């Protein structure tokens, strides 16, 4: 039987204990300010797919920790992945599931995404009543700095464009104003995602753009992100998931696309080829309805004045009514003055074939086309639409740039 000297055995034990001590320091820990409730708990959630990022009730709970009376907590059950992993640290809300995330007002968000890299401890601090807003990491990595920057952008954009705003949307009168504000908010997150060098923060930004996963108004954003990351990180499962969602067959007609040359049934009972009706300089495809208050307002205050001023200079408007009642459609077009330009409808209401072909579900909506039928802009309304048409027509006039 072979034996080892006692000195060597003690040395091996000391080395083992040292390694255990080092491993035990590799964790996520933090201090929560204002944690007076003994039942306060924080959870660690790992999203398993792109759609689970920043989404309530999704992802896998991999650990939990009770917050001590002095506010401290520690997580120990962490992923063993070699590469960076996105985790969500969640402050559990009373009476709610551990996987409940407040995804409305960022100032009230009870979770924060972080990147965990195996072997690199994370030390964090946050306040109970402003968890995400106050969340800080001691000596964050560059990728975690990117997430904190995104958090700041999200907080500021929400406060600037959406916080405390009240719109009269019951009658639809301020629906376009609300949509405009949401778009301005989204643009700040989109700019971050387009410029960052880090995939995972970009995907968090993508999910914050629309927690409901509704990208109908910003489909170009999905396509750009797919193109960017399939080149930089091909094969990443989240990139593959993103590119599947951003297939053209899943999205409305994009800026830069040639608008489909469809045949439309007109209010006069004729049918037209859309391509044959393009304006000499610019065409507006306007999607509206007699029951849509902001559509009616746009007819009277924007489209009629533009038609009167620019139709002879090369402006065409083609209206498509999401209608089922022909008499209501005709009356609305006549009352608004929208019978000046082409009006078409399949009179099939929400089952309208035209909207299905161009993959649009929401009105008011519009597409602005050049003289070749290429989409140069979408969903531009009010003064912005008037300015765009004016600039484009003047730019296209002979002798003008």
C-alpha positions in Angstrom: 0.0 0.0 0.0 1.4 3.4 -1.0 1.3 6.2 1.5 1.9 10.0 1.2 3.9 12.1 3.6 1.8 14.1 6.1 3.3 17.4 4.9 2.2 16.8 1.3 -1.3 15.8 2.4 -1.7 18.9 4.4 -0.5 21.0 1.5 -3.1 19.4 -0.8 -5.8 20.1 1.7 -4.7 23.8 2.0 -4.7 24.2 -1.8 -8.2 22.7 -2.0 -9.5 24.9 0.7 -8.0 27.9 -1.0 -9.7 27.0 -4.3 -13.0 26.6 -2.5 -12.6 30.0 -0.9 -11.9 31.6 -4.3 -14.9 29.9 -5.9 -17.2 31.0 -3.0 -16.3 34.6 -3.7 -17.4 34.3 -7.3 -21.1 35.3 -7.0 -23.6 38.1 -7.4 -24.1 40.1 -4.3 -25.5 43.5 -3.4 -27.1 45.9 -1.0 -30.7 47.1 -1.3 -31.4 50.4 0.3 -34.8 50.8 2.1 -35.3 47.0 2.6 -37.1 47.0 5.9 -39.5 44.2 5.2 -38.1 40.8 6.4 -39.9 39.1 3.5 -38.1 41.1 0.8 -36.6 38.7 -1.8 -34.7 39.1 -5.0 -34.7 36.6 -7.8 -32.3 35.7 -10.6 -34.0 34.9 -13.9 -32.3 33.6 -17.1 -34.2 34.3 -20.3 -34.1 31.2 -22.6 -34.8 33.0 -25.8 -35.1 36.5 -27.3 -38.8 36.7 -26.7 -38.3 36.0 -23.0 -36.1 39.0 -22.5 -37.7 41.8 -20.4 -41.0 39.8 -20.5 -43.2 39.1 -17.5 -43.7 35.5 -16.4 -41.0 34.2 -18.8 -37.5 32.9 -18.3 -36.2 30.4 -15.8 -35.7 31.3 -12.1 -32.3 30.0 -11.3 -31.8 31.4 -7.8 -33.3 33.6 -5.1 -32.0 35.4 -2.0 -33.6 36.9 1.1 -32.5 40.5 1.7 -31.0 40.7 5.2 -32.1 43.4 7.7 -29.0 45.4 6.7 -30.0 45.2 3.0 -27.4 42.7 1.9 -28.1 39.7 -0.3 -26.1 37.1 -2.3 -26.8 34.7 -5.2 -24.8 31.5 -5.4 -26.5 29.3 -8.0 -25.1 30.9 -11.2 -24.8 29.6 -14.8 -21.6 27.7 -15.6 -21.5 29.0 -19.3 -18.1 30.0 -20.5 -19.4 33.0 -22.4 -21.4 36.0 -21.2 -25.0 35.3 -20.1 -27.9 37.7 -19.8 -29.6 37.5 -16.4 -32.4 39.6 -14.9 -32.2 40.6 -11.2 -35.8 41.0 -10.0 -37.1 42.6 -6.9 -40.2 40.5 -6.1 -43.4 42.5 -5.8 -45.8 41.7 -2.9 -48.5 39.3 -4.0 -46.9 38.8 -7.4 -45.0 35.9 -9.1 -41.2 36.0 -8.8 -41.2 36.3 -12.6 -43.4 39.4 -12.7 -41.6 42.3 -14.3 -43.0 45.9 -14.3 -42.5 46.8 -18.0 -44.5 50.0 -18.2 -42.9 53.1 -16.7 -39.1 52.5 -16.5 -39.0 54.6 -13.3 -41.0 51.9 -11.6 -39.3 48.9 -13.2 -38.5 46.2 -10.6 -35.8 44.4 -12.6 -32.5 45.0 -14.2 -30.7 43.0 -17.0 -27.0 42.3 -16.3 -24.3 40.3 -18.0 -22.9 37.5 -15.9 -19.4 36.2 -16.9 -18.4 33.1 -15.1 -15.6 33.8 -12.7 -16.2 37.6 -12.4 -18.1 38.7 -9.3 -20.9 41.3 -9.6 -21.5 43.7 -6.7 -24.6 45.9 -7.1 -26.6 48.5 -5.2 -30.1 49.7 -5.7 -33.1 51.4 -4.0 -36.3 49.5 -3.1 -38.5 52.2 -4.6 -36.4 52.9 -7.7 -34.9 49.5 -8.4 -33.9 49.8 -12.1 -33.5 53.5 -12.0 -31.0 53.5 -9.1 -29.3 50.2 -10.1 -25.5 50.4 -10.0 -22.6 48.0 -10.5 -19.3 48.3 -8.8 -16.6 48.5 -11.5 -18.8 47.2 -14.3 -17.4 45.5 -17.4 -17.7 47.3 -20.7 -20.8 45.3 -21.7 -22.5 46.0 -18.4 -21.7 49.7 -18.8 -23.5 49.4 -22.1 -26.6 48.0 -20.3 -26.4 50.8 -17.7 -26.1 53.4 -20.5 -29.2 51.9 -22.2 -31.0 52.0 -18.9 -30.2 55.8 -18.7 -31.3 56.4 -22.2 -34.6 54.5 -21.6 -35.3 56.4 -18.4 -34.6 59.8 -20.0 -36.5 59.1 -23.2 -39.6 57.9 -21.3 -39.5 61.0 -19.1 -39.1 63.3 -22.1 -41.8 61.9 -24.4 -44.3 59.8 -22.4 -44.2 60.3 -18.6 -47.3 62.1 -17.3 -48.7 62.6 -20.8 -52.5 62.5 -21.1 -54.0 62.0 -24.6 -57.7 62.0 -25.5 -57.8 58.7 -27.3 -61.3 57.5 -26.4 -62.6 59.3 -29.5 -59.3 58.9 -31.4 -58.8 62.7 -31.6 -55.2 62.5 -30.2 -54.2 59.1 -31.3 -51.7 60.4 -33.8 -50.1 62.7 -31.2 -49.7 59.7 -28.9 -48.2 57.5 -31.6 -45.8 60.3 -32.5 -44.6 60.6 -28.9 -44.1 56.8 -28.7 -42.1 56.8 -31.9 -39.8 59.6 -30.6 -39.2 57.5 -27.5 -38.5 54.4 -29.5 -36.0 56.2 -31.7 -33.7 56.8 -28.8 -33.6 53.0 -28.1 -33.3 52.2 -31.8 -30.3 54.6 -32.1 -28.6 52.8 -29.2 -29.2 49.3 -30.7 -28.0 50.5 -34.1 -24.7 51.9 -32.7 -23.7 49.5 -29.9 -21.0 46.9 -30.6 -22.6 44.5 -28.1 -25.3 42.0 -29.2 -27.0 41.4 -25.9 -27.5 45.0 -24.9 -28.9 45.6 -28.5 -31.4 42.8 -28.0 -32.5 44.3 -24.6 -33.0 47.6 -26.5 -35.0 45.8 -29.1 -37.3 44.3 -26.5 -37.7 47.6 -24.7 -38.8 49.3 -28.0 -41.9 47.1 -27.8 -42.4 44.8 -24.8 -45.6 43.7 -26.6 -43.5 42.6 -29.6 -45.4 44.9 -31.9 -43.0 46.3 -34.5 -45.6 47.2 -37.2 -44.6 50.9 -37.0 -40.8 50.2 -36.9 -40.2 47.1 -39.0 -37.1 48.5 -40.6 -35.5 48.4 -37.2 -35.9 44.7 -37.0 -34.4 44.2 -40.5 -31.5 46.4 -39.8 -30.7 44.6 -36.6 -30.9 41.2 -38.3 -28.6 42.3 -41.1 -26.1 43.8 -38.6 -25.9 40.8 -36.2 -26.0 38.0 -38.7 -22.9 39.5 -40.2 -21.2 40.1 -36.8 -22.4 37.1 -34.8 -23.8 34.5 -37.3 -25.2 31.4 -35.6 -26.1 33.0 -32.3 -29.6 31.6 -31.5 -31.0 35.0 -30.7 -29.8 36.4 -34.0 -31.5 33.4 -35.7 -34.7 34.1 -33.8 -34.6 37.8 -34.7 -34.0 37.1 -38.4 -36.9 34.7 -38.5 -39.2 37.4 -37.1 -37.8 40.0 -39.5 -38.5 38.1 -42.7 -40.3 40.4 -45.2 -43.3 38.1 -45.3 -43.9 38.9 -41.6 -43.6 42.7 -41.9 -45.3 45.6 -43.6 -43.9 47.0 -46.9 -40.6 48.6 -46.0 -39.0 51.9 -46.8 -37.0 51.3 -49.9 -39.4 48.6 -51.3 -41.3 49.0 -54.4 -45.0 49.2 -53.4 -47.0 46.2 -54.7 -48.8 46.8 -57.9 -52.3 45.7 -56.8 -55.6 46.2 -58.4 -58.1 48.1 -56.3 -61.9 48.4 -56.4 -62.8 52.0 -56.6 -65.7 54.0 -55.1 -66.8 54.5 -58.7 -67.1 50.7 -59.1 -64.2 50.5 -61.5 -60.9 48.8 -60.6 -57.5 50.3 -61.0 -53.9 49.2 -61.3 -52.1 51.1 -58.5 -49.0 51.5 -60.7 -50.9 53.2 -63.4 -52.1 55.9 -61.0 -48.8 57.0 -59.6 -48.2 60.7 -59.5 -45.5 62.4 -61.6 -43.5 63.2 -58.5 -45.0 61.7 -55.3 -47.9 59.5 -54.3 -49.5 59.1 -50.9 -51.2 55.8 -50.2 -53.6 56.8 -47.4 -55.2 54.0 -45.3 -58.3 55.4 -43.5 -61.9 54.8 -42.4 -65.1 56.7 -42.0 -65.1 55.7 -38.3 -61.5 56.7 -37.6 -61.5 60.2 -36.0 -57.8 61.0 -36.6 -58.2 59.8 -40.2 -61.0 62.2 -40.8 -59.1 65.0 -39.2 -56.1 64.3 -41.5 -58.4 64.3 -44.5 -59.7 67.8 -43.8 -56.7 69.5 -42.3 -53.8 67.9 -44.2 -54.7 66.0 -47.3 -57.2 68.4 -48.8 -54.9 71.5 -48.5 -52.0 69.5 -50.0 -54.1 68.2 -52.8 -55.3 71.6 -53.7 -51.8 73.1 -53.7 -49.7 70.3 -55.2 -51.9 68.0 -57.3 -51.1 70.0 -60.4 -47.4 69.8 -59.6 -47.3 66.0 -59.5 -48.9 64.9 -56.2 -51.2 61.9 -56.3 -53.3 60.5 -53.4 -54.8 57.1 -53.4 -57.1 56.5 -50.4 -58.0 53.0 -49.2 -61.0 52.7 -46.9 -61.1 50.0 -44.2 -64.9 49.9 -44.7 -67.9 47.5 -44.7 -70.6 50.1 -45.1 -70.5 51.7 -48.5 -72.9 54.5 -47.7 -70.9 55.6 -44.6 -67.7 55.5 -46.7 -69.1 57.6 -49.5 -70.6 60.1 -47.1 -67.4 60.5 -45.1 -65.3 61.0 -48.3 -67.7 63.6 -49.6 -68.0 65.4 -46.2 -64.2 65.6 -45.8 -63.5 66.5 -49.4 -61.5 63.3 -49.8 -63.5 62.5 -53.0 -61.1 64.8 -54.8 -58.7 61.9 -55.1 -58.9 58.2 -55.9 -60.8 56.2 -53.2 -60.8 52.4 -53.1 -62.1 49.8 -50.8 -62.9 46.1 -50.8 -65.8 46.8 -48.3 -64.7 43.8 -46.2 -64.0 45.7 -43.0 -61.2 44.2 -40.9 -60.8 41.4 -43.4 -59.7 43.8 -46.1 -57.5 41.9 -48.7 -55.5 45.0 -49.5 -54.2 45.4 -45.9 -53.4 41.8 -45.7 -51.3 42.0 -48.9 -49.2 44.9 -47.5 -49.3 43.4 -44.0 -50.8 46.4 -42.2 -53.2 46.0 -39.2 -53.3 49.5 -37.8 -54.8 52.8 -39.2 -54.2 55.7 -39.7 -51.3 54.6 -41.9 -49.7 55.8 -45.1 -47.0 55.1 -47.5 -45.3 57.9 -49.5 -44.0 56.8 -52.9 -41.7 58.3 -55.5 -42.6 58.4 -59.2 -41.3 54.9 -59.6 -43.5 53.5 -56.8 -40.6 53.1 -54.3 -41.5 53.8 -50.7 -39.6 56.8 -49.5 -41.4 57.3 -46.1 -44.2 55.8 -44.0 -46.7 56.8 -41.4 -45.8 60.5 -41.6 -48.7 62.8 -40.6 -49.8 66.4 -40.0 -47.3 69.1 -40.7 -44.5 66.6 -41.0 -46.3 65.1 -44.0 -46.9 68.5 -45.5 -43.3 69.5 -45.2 -42.1 66.2 -46.6 -44.3 66.5 -49.7 -43.3 70.1 -50.2 -39.6 69.3 -50.0 -39.9 66.4 -52.3 -41.9 68.1 -55.0 -39.6 71.1 -55.0 -36.6 68.9 -55.1 -38.0 67.1 -58.1 -38.8 70.3 -60.0 -36.5 70.8 -63.1 -33.5 73.0 -62.2 -33.9 72.5 -58.4 -31.9 70.3 -56.1 
